């Protein structure tokens, strides 16, 4: 019997960002006397690292249920996940400010004047 070796071709290999995060119901919105519910969220590509632990987020995505497998067989219970399309952090400033140095601002104004044919 002949054993084959596995070789990874770096030229044809593609990598993509992937992250699984767990979101939890806001404690103040959960029913009194109950623990907040949680759910796993799958993030890919540009959605990875959009939030950090402790952030309050709004997540939009596709709700999927996956069968739980035990010893290769499917059990009667299902695990639910959310495949994320968009994440919005609710506890950050929605209007970030842009700070420019005075020299850079003057260069931008000069370019604008030159473009419009105005002499200073």
N, C-alpha and C positions, 0 to 999 in steps of 0.2 A: 504494500500500500504506500502510495506516495503522498507526502505532506506538502501542501502549498503554503508559501509565505505570503502574508498580507503586506502590500506595499501601498503607501499613500502617495499619490501624485500631487505635488504642491502646485503645479500649473493649472490643474483642473479642479482644485478644491476651492469652494466658496464658503466664506464665513459670514455669519449675520449675528447681530446682537439679539439676545434673548434673555428675558427676565421673568420670573414668577414672583408676584407680590401678593400679600394677603391683606385684604381690606376688611375693616370691621365697622359694624353699625355704630353710629354716634351714640355714646352712652346716655346722653340726655334724651334721645329719641327712642331708646329701647323701652319695652314695657317694664314697669316697676317690679322689682324682685327677680328679674331675669338677667342673665348674662347677655351682652351684645353678641349678635351672630356675626360670623366671619365667612369670607369666600376668597378663593384663590383667583387671581387675575393673571392672564398670560399676556406679556408685552413683547413685541418684536420690533426690530429695526429702530426707527427714530423715536419711538415711544419709550424706549428704555431710559432709565435715569431721569424721568421727568419730575419725579417726586422723591422725597426722602422720608424716612420713618418719622411718624408723628404728624405729618401733613394731613390736612383735611382736603379730600379730593372729590371730584365728580368724575365718574368713569362712564364712558359710553362704549358698548361693545355687543358682541353676540353671546347670548346665554346658552351654554351647552351642558348636557349631562353625559357623563362617561361611566360605563359600567365598572364596578369594582371587581378586580380579579383576585381570587385566592387560589394559590397553587395551580395556576393555569386555567382555572374554570371561572366563569362569570357568576357572581352571586346575584342575589335579587336586590341589592342596594346599589344606588347610583350616586356618584360624586358630581357635584355641579361646579363649573368653572365659568369664567367670563373671558372671552377672547377680546382683548381691548382694541378699540379703534382710536380712542382719544382720551386723554387725561387732562383735567383742568385743576390746578391747585387753587383751593378756595381761600387759603390763609396767606397768600402773597399779594403784593401790590400789582394790580392789573395795569397800572399806568406807569411803567418804569421811566425814569427820567434819563435823559441823555446829557452827559456833561462834556462840553467842548472847551478846549483851551482857547484863549483869545486869539492866538496866532492862527489856529486852524479855522476859527470863525471868520477872520479877516480874509484868509485865502478863499473860503467858500463864497464870501460876498464879492471878492474880486472876480472870480470865475463867473458868477451870475451877471455882474456888470459887463464883462467882456462878451458874454454870450448874447446879451441884449443890445450890444453896441453902444453902451453908455460910458462916457468918460467921467472919471471921478475928479 
